[in-house]
């Protein structure tokens, strides 16, 4: 899938060097098709890294996808060049009247705060409410999933003590789910979080369907029964070194943190991690984009909120 991104986005040369098909705005104008319109609300402090990770996963199918980046304005990001935000990101006020085939809401490092104590919580609530009428299918990641489950269904998050960090084995509960089409019976996904959602709370909501769990990491994937919201609690998009960088950062902060599980060879933090989640991660994002967005969204994009 060629992903259509701004001409000068920093992720472009990185993706091109990995032989990933990216399409600049100039080239896309020469194709006479309607691309899928995708909005990415990036709540992570490492904006460029997250952009690159997610664009990499969205790049493997035969359709053109037009990606637009959204930021909150009620919180000023301290870890990214303001010029990058000004050049490549828009605000909710600027896109409020637009319609999108799909949307991704990322995680954020605010898990230990109550939802209402997050600086941009009200703005995020406005955006999540808006998705019900202006976005066909929204994929929520990690804290973004917890926030959406709390907002839409009243499902709380719970602290889990020591940080859950590592690469964990998962099982599929709904083998017929298109989200896991092509998956092996067991697969591995990275997790990095201090809080969890619980299976009992999900099963108590008829409008939700639990899809995948892990014996060690708990709930992994679920969706709304109308397929308009998909929630994953892990980070399939993570690079090989992302957990290592987080671990080093936390150690340097003096935090009492456990080594990521099932990650470093022989539990040696100086050894380069071996990636064994990349193929399933790619497949998960491709399945969401194909079965929950492309195969279902109306051709008339202004009708995405219907049904």
N, C-alpha and C positions, 0 to 999 in steps of 0.2 A: 504494500500500500504506500503510495507516495503521500507523505504528510506535508501539507502546505503551511509553511511557517514564514515569518517575516524575513526579509532578505539578509539582514545583518545579525540575526540572533546568534549568540555565542555557541549554542548547541550545534549549529549547522556544520562547521568543519569537523567537530568531534564525530557526529553521526556519519558524515560522508567518509571519514577515514575508516569507519567500521563497515563500509560497503552497504550502508542503509540508505534507501531511496528517499531523499528529501526533495521537495519541490519549492522553489522560491516563488514569491508572488508573481514575478515577471513571467516565469514559465507557465504557471497555473492559468494565467489569463488566456493562454492560447488553447486550452482544452475546453471543448464545448460540452460539458456535463455539469450536473449539479453536485458539488461536493457535499459530503456530510459536514455539518457545522458542529464543532466540538469546542466547549468552553472549559478551561482549566482554572479552577480557583486554587491557587498555590499558597497554602498557609505555612509552608516550611520556611525556616530562616535561610537555608541554603538554596536560594531560588534557582540559580543556574544549574546546580547539580540535580535538583528534582525535575526541572524542565527536561534535562537531557535523559534522565532515567525513564521518564514517562513517554517521551517522544520515541525513544528506542522501542518501547513495547507496543506502540500504536502503529508501527511502520511495516507490518507484515501481512498485508492483504491487498487485493487488486483495486481498491477504491481510493479516490482522492478525499482526503480529510483536511478540512480547513480548521486550524487550531488557533484559538484566541485565548489570551491570558488575562485573568482577573485577579485583582488584589483588593484587600479591604482598605478603606480610607480612615476607619476609626482607630487604626493602630499603625504606627510608623515603624516599618522594618528597619532594624539596626545593623543587619548583616549583609546588606546588598547595596550596590552602588545606586544612588537615587536616579542617575541617568539611565540605568538599565530599566528601572521601573517606569520612568517617564517614556522611554522609547518603545517598550514592548508590552506594557500592562495597561489595562483600562480599569475603570471603576464601575460599580454597580449602576450608578445613575446614568452612565453612558450606554449601558446595554439593556436597561430595564424593559425597553419596548421591543427587544429582539427575541427571536426564537432559535432554539438549538436542538439538533438531533440528539446530542449526548453531552454530558458534563462529568467532570471528575472533580471531587472535593478531596484534597489531600489531608494527611494528618498534620499535627502541630504539636510542639513540645510544651503543652499546657495541661497535661493529663492530671497533675496533682492539684489543679485548681477546680473548684466547682464550676460547672458550665457558666452560671450567671456571673461569675467573677472574672471571666475572660474579657479583656478589653473590648473586643469586637463582637461579643456574643449577640447583641441585638442586631447588628448588621448581618451577621451570619444567619440569624433566624429569618430576617427579611429575605435573604437570598434563598434559603431552603424553602420558604413558603412560595417564592416566585417560581421555583423549579416545577411545582405542581401544574402550572399553567403554561410555562414557556420552554420546558425541556422535556424531551420524550423519555430518556433513561439516564439516571444519574448514578455513577459509581463512586462510593464513599470509601475512603481508605483510613484504617487505624483510628486515630482520634476523630477524624472526619466521620467515620462510621458510627462511633459512639455518640457524637454530637447529634447526628441525624436521627439515630434510634431514640435518643432522649427527646428531641424536638417533635418528631412525627408520631412517636408511639409511647412516650413516657417511660422508656426503659432506662434504668440507672446504670452507671458504671460503678465498679467496686475496686478498691485498692487491693493489690496482691502481694504486698510486702516487698521483698527484693525485686528489682527490675527483671522482667522476663526478657531475656536477650539470647538469641541463638537461632539455629535452623532446626525446625521440628517436623516430624513426620505427621501427615494428615491422612484422614480417611474420608471418602465420599459417602454421604448418606443418601443422596438422590442420584443414583447412577444415570438416570434418564435426563438429568439437567443439562441443557445446552451449554451452560457455563463451564462444565467439565467434560465436554465432548472431546474425545481423543486422549484423555488423561489415563495414566496407569492407576491401578487400584490403590496404591499408596504413592504419595508425593511429598516433597519437602518445600517449605516456605520459610523465609526469615521473619522473625518477630522482634519487636523492640518497644516495650511499653511497661508502664507501672500499674495499669488498671485493666479490668476485663469486663465483658458483659457475660451474663450467665444464661445457660441453656434453658433453665426453667422459665425465666422471664420471656424469652423468645417464644417458647411453646405455648405460653399463655395468651399470645396475641394471634388470633385467627388470620389476620392479614399478612403474617410473616411465615416464611418457609425456611427452615434450617437446612443447609446444603452440605456443610463439611465441618468436621471437628478434628481436634488433635488431643491425644491422651495427655500430652504435656502442656500444650499451649491453649487448650480449651476451644471455644467457638472460633471458627475461622471465617466461614462464608454463609450468608443468608440473603434473602431477597424478599421484596414485597410480592404478594401473589399476582399482582397485575404487571410485574416485571419493570415497573417504573423506577424502582430503587434497588440497587445492589450494594451490599455491604461486605467488606473484607477487613479483618482485624490485623492482618499481617502486612508485610512489605515485599510482595513478589518482585517489585521493580528494583529492589536494592542491587547495587553493584557488588562485586566481589569483596571490596574493602570497606564497605559502608559500616558494617558492624564493628570492624576493627578500628575505624576512625572514631566511632562513637565511644567505644571502650577506652581508647587512649585519651579522648577528651574528658571523660568522666574521671579517670584515674588522675589526670593532671589537675582536675578541680578538687581533688582530695575526697571524692565520694567513695563510700564503701560499696563497691560494685562487684558482682560476680563476673567471671569470664564468660563470654557468650558460649552457650552449649552447642556441641556438635558442629563446631565451626573451625577452630584452628587445628591443623594436623597435630595429633599427639598432645593437644592442649598447650601447644607452644605458641605464645602470642607473637613471637618473632617470625613464625613461619607463614608464608602467604596462604590465605584461605583457598580452599578448593571449591569451586562453584558446582553445585548439583541441584540447583533450582531453576536455572535459566530457561530450559525448554518449557517446563510447565508454566512458568511466569509468562512467557511469550504467548503460550496457548490460551491462558486465562484472559489476557487483555484482548487477544484477537477474537475469542469466542464472545466476550461481552460486546465488542464493537460490531461483530457480524450479526449475532442472533438477537441481541437485546436493543441494538440501535438500527443498523442497516436493514435488517429483515422486517422490522416492525414500524419504523418511523414513517409517517405519511410523506408522499412526494411534495405536497404543499406544506412547507415548513411551518406556516402559520397555524396549522391544525395539530401541532404536536401536543398541545394540552388537552385535546379531546380524547374521550374514551377512558 
